[in-house]
Amino acid sequence: MNTGEFKIIGYKTAAGANVRELDHAVIELLSEGYEPYGSPYLSNVDNLVFYQAMILTNKPRVTIREFAHQEPTPAELNVATVTGSDLPADITR
């Protein structure tokens, strides 16, 4: 299998009557290994309900703690030097 390929092996929809309830449902599914898929959305068919699609994949899970301890090699670093007139318009001097 190519390292960039993965398969969706599970799909659930987190839902909540408000954003706080949706957050709780998403956090619960994150603890089960699901990850958000796409943007949250809402429906107002009968009542206002917030939704977030969540998927479970076969790719290896990396916890934030594991990720924080990984040191990128120089080839993986994405560092840009910005000087003088190269400054983007949204950067303040």
N, C-alpha and C positions, 0 to 999 in steps of 0.2 A: 504494500500500500504506500502511495506517495505520502510524505509527511504532511503535505498541505491538504490532503483529503480526509474527510471524516463523514460518518453517516449519522443521521438522526435516528436514534433508537427509542426515543420516547418524546411525547408531546403532551403538555398540559397547559391549561389557561388559568392563570392567576386572576382572581376577581375580587373587587371590594366595592362597597357602597360609597366609599370616599378614598382619598389618596392614602390616608393612614392605614386603612384596612387592606388596600392593595399592596402597600409596602410590606405589611405583615405576611401576606400570602406569598409575595415574591421571596422574602427572606426565608420562609419555610421551605420553598422549593429549591432555593440556592443551597440550603443545607443538605438537600437530598441529591445534589449534583447537577440540577438543572441550571440553565443559563438563559437570560433574556434573549428573545429572538424578535428583532424589529422594535418598533416604538410602541409605547403604551397607547391604548385607544379607549374610547368610551362609547356607550350606547345609551340612547334615551327612548327605547321602545316602550317599556312600561315604567321603569324607574331608571334614574341615572346610575350607571354601573361602569366602573373603571376596569379595564382588562390589560393583561400583559401576556403575550405568548411566551412560553418557556419550553426549551428543548433540552433533551438529554442526548449527548453524543458519545461516540466511542473514542474520542480523543482523550489523551491522558489529562487528568486534572492537576493543576498546579495551584497550590494555595498561595495566598498573598505572602505569607511568611516565607515559603520556599522561593517565591519570585524575588523577594527583597534581598535574599542572600545570594542570588546569582549575580556574578559580575560579568558584564558583557565584555567580549573581546573587542579590541580596537576596531575591527571591521564591522562590529555591530553598532558601534556608537554613531549617533546621528547628530553631529555637532556642527553648527554653522557659525562662522565669524561674520558679524555684521558691523561694518564701519562706515562712517561718513554718510554719503548720499545713498548707501545701500539700505538704510533703515526703512522698514515698511511704514506705511502711513499710520498704523495703529500703535506704534511704539513711541512712547514719550521719552524725551532726552533728559 
